[in-house]
């Protein structure tokens, strides 16, 4: 063997070790979701972050709805990785049908994460390895899973990616954006939301004007921190999407109605700070607002259809800080969620007419971990630790 051949052989051996290390050192996780749905993104990122804390390095590859062919090609390559069984994680109600059509994935562990049970969920049963669902959404669906190969991971609330450390960091970085000192009253404006069957229910102008008058009554000279989102004022009364909402600096009509009503109640612009969501404009508004509330032990009003925001606020803020207000965008699953949180003494609940609900069946439910941590831990125990 010539010296040159020995050198080439050594280099080839080292390269093989490097490639092997690249292939097997990290846990491979494939994510399939709707890139246009921010709530789904937050849910899955919370699970990924929690999983990485347990399992160490993870290598994540994401695919959007519509990229099913690319996903399948990528998975075919991953199936050769036998040292650490890859995980494929689909998230959100929109992916249920298309994910069921792609299953099964031989050599991978498949998981579907969602905050509600849809009419398409039975299509996953017996095909997907795990379903992660909040207990308020399950109803009798666990009976459908009985005696099948699909295992259910139950959570209280939903997973999210809101982290206390990041909330505190953003507040210290951007607190000058809030011109007034606390205490504060934060108001998260609701938005249009689908039912499990896909019907859109509206967070209406009537809802928000009623809310503004309630806020004016209970404000007690606190500076208001108002935050909206992409679902706020998204559709008109005919359920058609308003293409100008949250674009080019324009307020949506629901947010405009809220501040107009505050003005009628003699609450001027220097008595509130509005964080107006705009598409394609990055922001840390939610982190900043939550950081301000944490620093001043202040409270927040959260819309009942925003399952993710409710879970985030409960997990990040101090006890008794969260009040949830019912509205016409809520469906039965949203109602079950807020009722379960009230029963667990984690929120104060306001009815549709913004009166406090007192008929809670109090239970001692104080989860030691968030929904994201519950899902990550279950996956690690059932998938990774047993390998």
C-alpha positions as CSV (number, residue, x, y, z in Angstrom):
1,X,0.0,0.0,0.0
2,X,1.5,3.3,-1.1
3,X,1.8,6.3,1.3
4,X,-0.6,8.2,-0.9
5,X,-3.2,5.4,-0.7
6,X,-2.8,5.2,3.0
7,X,-3.5,8.9,3.4
8,X,-6.6,8.6,1.1
9,X,-7.8,5.6,3.1
10,X,-7.4,7.5,6.4
11,X,-9.3,10.5,5.0
12,X,-12.1,8.3,3.7
13,X,-12.4,6.6,7.1
14,X,-12.5,10.0,8.9
15,X,-15.1,11.2,6.4
16,X,-17.2,8.1,7.0
17,X,-17.1,8.7,10.7
18,X,-18.1,12.3,10.2
19,X,-21.1,11.4,8.0
20,X,-22.1,8.7,10.4
21,X,-22.0,11.2,13.2
22,X,-24.1,13.6,11.2
23,X,-26.7,10.9,10.5
24,X,-27.0,9.4,13.9
25,X,-25.9,11.9,16.6
26,X,-29.1,14.0,16.6
27,X,-32.6,12.9,16.9
28,X,-34.3,13.4,13.6
29,X,-37.8,15.1,13.7
30,X,-39.9,15.9,10.7
31,X,-42.6,18.5,11.1
32,X,-45.6,18.8,8.9
33,X,-47.9,21.9,9.4
34,X,-49.6,24.8,7.8
35,X,-46.9,27.6,7.7
36,X,-49.7,30.2,7.6
37,X,-51.0,29.2,11.0
38,X,-49.1,30.9,13.8
39,X,-50.8,29.0,16.6
40,X,-49.7,25.7,15.1
41,X,-46.2,27.0,14.8
42,X,-46.1,27.9,18.5
43,X,-47.6,24.6,19.5
44,X,-45.0,22.5,17.7
45,X,-42.0,24.7,18.6
46,X,-43.0,24.4,22.3
47,X,-42.9,20.6,22.0
48,X,-39.6,20.7,20.1
49,X,-38.0,22.9,22.7
50,X,-39.2,20.7,25.5
51,X,-38.1,17.6,23.8
52,X,-34.6,19.0,23.2
53,X,-34.3,19.7,26.9
54,X,-34.9,16.0,27.6
55,X,-33.3,14.2,24.6
56,X,-30.4,16.6,23.7
57,X,-29.6,17.5,20.2
58,X,-32.4,17.4,17.6
59,X,-32.4,17.9,13.9
60,X,-35.7,19.4,12.6
61,X,-36.9,19.5,9.0
62,X,-40.2,21.3,8.4
63,X,-42.6,20.8,5.5
64,X,-45.6,23.0,4.6
65,X,-49.0,21.7,3.5
66,X,-48.7,21.3,-0.2
67,X,-45.2,19.8,0.1
68,X,-46.4,16.3,0.7
69,X,-44.3,14.9,-2.2
70,X,-41.1,16.5,-0.9
71,X,-41.9,15.3,2.6
72,X,-42.3,11.7,1.3
73,X,-39.0,11.9,-0.6
74,X,-37.2,13.2,2.5
75,X,-38.7,10.5,4.7
76,X,-37.6,7.8,2.3
77,X,-34.0,8.9,2.9
78,X,-34.5,9.1,6.7
79,X,-35.8,5.5,6.8
80,X,-32.2,4.3,6.5
81,X,-31.4,5.9,9.8
82,X,-31.9,2.9,12.1
83,X,-29.8,4.0,15.1
84,X,-32.3,6.6,16.3
85,X,-35.8,6.1,15.0
86,X,-37.0,9.3,13.4
87,X,-40.2,11.1,14.5
88,X,-42.7,12.7,12.2
89,X,-44.9,15.2,13.9
90,X,-47.9,16.8,12.2
91,X,-49.7,19.7,13.9
92,X,-53.1,21.3,13.6
93,X,-56.6,20.5,12.4
94,X,-55.8,21.4,8.8
95,X,-53.3,18.6,8.5
96,X,-55.5,15.8,9.8
97,X,-56.9,14.6,6.5
98,X,-53.7,15.0,4.4
99,X,-51.5,13.4,7.1
100,X,-53.9,10.4,7.3
101,X,-53.5,9.9,3.6
102,X,-49.7,9.8,3.9
103,X,-49.7,7.3,6.8
104,X,-48.1,4.9,7.6
105,X,-44.5,5.9,7.7
106,X,-42.4,2.7,7.9
107,X,-39.5,3.1,10.3
108,X,-40.7,6.3,11.8
109,X,-42.7,7.2,14.9
110,X,-45.7,9.2,13.8
111,X,-47.5,11.8,16.1
112,X,-50.4,14.2,15.5
113,X,-50.7,17.2,17.7
114,X,-54.0,19.2,17.8
115,X,-56.0,21.4,20.1
116,X,-59.4,19.9,19.1
117,X,-60.9,16.7,17.7
118,X,-62.2,17.3,14.2
119,X,-64.6,15.2,12.0
120,X,-61.5,13.9,10.2
121,X,-59.7,12.6,13.3
122,X,-61.1,9.1,13.0
123,X,-59.1,8.7,9.8
124,X,-55.9,8.8,11.9
125,X,-57.0,6.0,14.2
126,X,-55.0,2.8,13.8
127,X,-52.6,4.6,11.4
128,X,-50.8,7.2,13.6
129,X,-48.8,6.0,16.5
130,X,-49.6,8.8,18.9
131,X,-52.2,11.6,19.2
132,X,-51.7,14.5,21.6
133,X,-54.9,16.3,22.6
134,X,-56.0,18.5,25.5
135,X,-58.4,16.7,27.9
136,X,-61.1,19.2,27.4
137,X,-61.3,18.3,23.7
138,X,-61.4,14.5,24.0
139,X,-65.0,14.0,25.2
140,X,-65.6,10.4,24.1
141,X,-62.9,10.2,21.5
142,X,-60.7,8.1,23.7
143,X,-63.3,5.3,23.3
144,X,-62.7,5.4,19.5
145,X,-59.0,4.8,20.2
146,X,-59.6,1.8,22.5
147,X,-58.2,-1.5,21.2
148,X,-56.3,0.3,18.4
149,X,-52.6,0.8,17.9
150,X,-52.9,4.6,18.3
151,X,-52.0,5.9,21.8
152,X,-53.4,9.0,23.3
153,X,-51.3,11.7,25.1
154,X,-53.5,13.9,27.3
155,X,-52.6,17.4,28.3
156,X,-54.2,20.2,30.3
157,X,-54.4,23.2,28.0
158,X,-52.3,23.3,24.8
159,X,-48.6,23.4,24.1
160,X,-47.0,26.7,23.3
161,X,-43.5,28.2,22.8
162,X,-43.8,31.1,25.2
163,X,-40.8,31.0,27.6
164,X,-40.5,33.0,30.8
165,X,-36.8,33.7,30.1
166,X,-37.5,35.1,26.7
167,X,-40.4,37.2,28.1
168,X,-38.2,38.8,30.7
169,X,-35.4,39.4,28.1
170,X,-37.7,41.1,25.6
171,X,-39.2,43.3,28.4
172,X,-35.8,44.5,29.5
173,X,-34.8,45.1,25.9
174,X,-38.0,46.9,24.7
175,X,-39.7,48.3,27.8
176,X,-39.2,51.9,26.5
177,X,-41.9,51.1,23.9
178,X,-44.4,51.4,26.8
179,X,-44.5,55.1,27.7
180,X,-46.3,54.7,31.0
181,X,-45.4,52.9,34.2
182,X,-47.6,50.2,35.7
183,X,-49.8,48.9,37.0
184,X,-51.4,47.8,33.8
185,X,-54.5,46.1,32.5
186,X,-53.7,44.2,29.3
187,X,-56.4,43.3,26.8
188,X,-55.9,40.7,24.1
189,X,-58.5,41.3,21.4
190,X,-60.2,38.2,20.0
191,X,-60.5,37.0,16.5
192,X,-62.5,34.9,14.1
193,X,-62.1,31.2,14.7
194,X,-63.2,27.9,13.0
195,X,-65.4,25.2,14.5
196,X,-64.2,21.6,14.4
197,X,-66.1,21.3,11.1
198,X,-64.4,24.3,9.6
199,X,-67.2,26.9,9.9
200,X,-65.9,30.4,10.7
201,X,-67.4,32.1,13.8
202,X,-66.8,35.8,14.1
203,X,-65.4,38.0,16.9
204,X,-67.8,40.8,16.1
205,X,-67.8,44.6,16.3
206,X,-70.6,44.2,18.9
207,X,-68.3,41.9,21.0
208,X,-65.5,44.4,21.0
209,X,-67.6,47.5,21.7
210,X,-69.1,45.7,24.7
211,X,-65.6,44.7,25.8
212,X,-64.3,48.3,25.5
213,X,-67.1,49.5,27.8
214,X,-66.3,46.8,30.3
215,X,-62.6,47.7,30.3
216,X,-63.5,51.4,30.8
217,X,-65.6,50.4,33.9
218,X,-62.9,48.3,35.5
219,X,-59.7,50.1,34.4
220,X,-59.2,52.0,37.7
221,X,-56.7,54.4,36.1
222,X,-54.4,51.6,35.0
223,X,-52.6,52.1,31.7
224,X,-54.1,49.8,29.1
225,X,-51.9,47.5,27.0
226,X,-53.9,46.4,24.0
227,X,-52.8,43.7,21.6
228,X,-54.5,42.1,18.6
229,X,-53.6,39.4,16.2
230,X,-54.0,38.2,12.6
231,X,-57.5,36.8,13.3
232,X,-58.8,40.1,14.7
233,X,-61.1,41.6,12.1
234,X,-60.1,39.0,9.5
235,X,-63.6,38.5,7.9
236,X,-66.6,40.6,7.1
237,X,-70.2,39.7,8.0
238,X,-70.4,37.5,4.9
239,X,-67.3,35.5,6.1
240,X,-65.2,36.9,3.3
241,X,-61.5,37.6,4.2
242,X,-60.7,41.3,4.3
243,X,-57.5,41.6,2.4
244,X,-56.5,45.0,3.7
245,X,-56.7,44.1,7.4
246,X,-53.3,44.3,9.2
247,X,-51.5,45.5,6.1
248,X,-49.8,48.8,5.2
249,X,-50.2,50.1,8.7
250,X,-54.0,49.9,8.6
251,X,-56.0,48.9,11.6
252,X,-58.7,46.2,11.2
253,X,-62.3,47.3,11.7
254,X,-62.6,45.4,15.0
255,X,-59.6,47.1,16.6
256,X,-60.7,50.4,15.3
257,X,-64.1,49.9,16.9
258,X,-62.5,49.1,20.3
259,X,-60.4,52.3,20.4
260,X,-63.3,54.3,19.1
261,X,-65.4,53.1,22.0
262,X,-62.6,53.9,24.5
263,X,-62.6,57.4,23.1
264,X,-66.3,57.7,23.7
265,X,-65.6,56.8,27.3
266,X,-63.0,59.6,27.6
267,X,-60.0,57.3,27.5
268,X,-57.4,59.1,25.4
269,X,-54.6,57.7,23.4
270,X,-52.0,58.5,26.1
271,X,-53.9,56.2,28.4
272,X,-53.3,53.1,26.4
273,X,-50.6,51.5,24.2
274,X,-51.8,49.7,21.2
275,X,-49.7,46.9,19.7
276,X,-51.3,46.6,16.3
277,X,-50.3,43.4,14.4
278,X,-49.2,43.9,10.9
279,X,-48.4,41.1,8.4
280,X,-44.7,40.8,7.4
281,X,-43.6,43.1,10.2
282,X,-41.7,41.0,12.9
283,X,-42.6,41.9,16.5
284,X,-42.2,40.7,20.0
285,X,-45.3,42.4,21.3
286,X,-46.8,39.5,23.2
287,X,-43.5,38.9,25.0
288,X,-43.2,42.6,25.8
289,X,-46.7,42.8,27.2
290,X,-46.4,39.7,29.3
291,X,-43.0,40.9,30.6
292,X,-44.6,44.2,31.7
293,X,-47.4,42.3,33.4
294,X,-44.9,40.0,35.2
295,X,-42.8,42.9,36.4
296,X,-45.8,44.8,37.8
297,X,-47.9,41.9,38.9
298,X,-50.7,43.1,36.6
299,X,-53.6,41.4,35.0
300,X,-54.8,40.4,31.5
301,X,-58.1,39.9,29.7
302,X,-57.8,37.0,27.2
303,X,-60.4,36.0,24.6
304,X,-62.0,32.5,25.1
305,X,-61.4,31.3,21.6
306,X,-57.6,31.9,21.9
307,X,-56.6,28.5,23.4
308,X,-52.9,29.2,22.9
309,X,-53.0,32.6,24.5
310,X,-54.9,31.3,27.5
311,X,-52.3,28.6,28.1
312,X,-49.4,31.0,27.5
313,X,-50.7,33.5,30.0
314,X,-51.5,30.9,32.7
315,X,-48.0,29.4,32.4
316,X,-46.1,32.7,32.3
317,X,-48.0,35.0,34.6
318,X,-48.5,35.0,38.4
319,X,-51.6,33.2,39.9
320,X,-54.9,35.0,39.5
321,X,-53.6,37.2,36.7
322,X,-55.7,35.8,33.9
323,X,-59.4,36.6,33.2
324,X,-60.9,34.9,30.1
325,X,-63.9,36.6,28.4
326,X,-66.4,34.6,26.3
327,X,-67.3,35.8,22.9
328,X,-69.2,34.7,19.8
329,X,-66.1,33.3,18.0
330,X,-66.0,30.5,20.6
331,X,-67.1,27.0,19.7
332,X,-68.0,24.1,22.0
333,X,-64.4,23.0,22.3
334,X,-63.3,26.5,23.4
335,X,-66.1,26.5,25.9
336,X,-65.0,23.2,27.4
337,X,-61.4,24.5,27.6
338,X,-62.2,27.6,29.5
339,X,-64.6,25.7,31.8
340,X,-61.8,23.2,32.6
341,X,-59.4,26.0,33.4
342,X,-62.0,27.7,35.7
343,X,-62.7,24.4,37.4
344,X,-58.9,24.1,38.0
345,X,-58.9,27.6,39.6
346,X,-56.4,28.8,37.0
347,X,-58.6,31.6,35.5
348,X,-61.5,33.9,36.3
349,X,-64.2,33.4,33.6
350,X,-66.4,36.1,32.2
351,X,-69.6,35.2,30.4
352,X,-70.8,36.5,27.1
353,X,-72.3,39.5,28.9
354,X,-69.0,39.9,30.8
355,X,-70.4,38.9,34.1
356,X,-68.1,36.7,36.3
357,X,-69.1,33.0,36.2
358,X,-69.3,31.4,39.7
359,X,-70.6,27.9,39.0
360,X,-67.2,26.2,38.9
361,X,-66.8,22.6,40.0
362,X,-63.5,23.2,41.7
363,X,-60.9,20.4,41.2
364,X,-57.3,20.2,42.4
365,X,-55.6,20.3,39.0
366,X,-52.2,22.0,39.1
367,X,-50.1,20.3,36.5
368,X,-46.4,20.1,37.4
369,X,-45.5,20.7,33.7
370,X,-46.8,22.6,30.7
371,X,-48.7,20.8,27.9
372,X,-45.5,21.0,25.7
373,X,-43.5,19.3,28.5
374,X,-46.1,16.7,29.0
375,X,-46.1,15.7,25.3
376,X,-42.3,15.8,25.0
377,X,-41.9,13.7,28.1
378,X,-44.4,11.1,26.9
379,X,-42.7,10.8,23.6
380,X,-39.3,10.5,25.1
381,X,-40.4,7.7,27.5
382,X,-42.4,5.8,24.9
383,X,-40.2,6.3,21.8
384,X,-36.6,7.2,22.7
385,X,-35.9,5.7,26.2
386,X,-37.1,2.3,25.2
387,X,-34.8,2.0,22.1
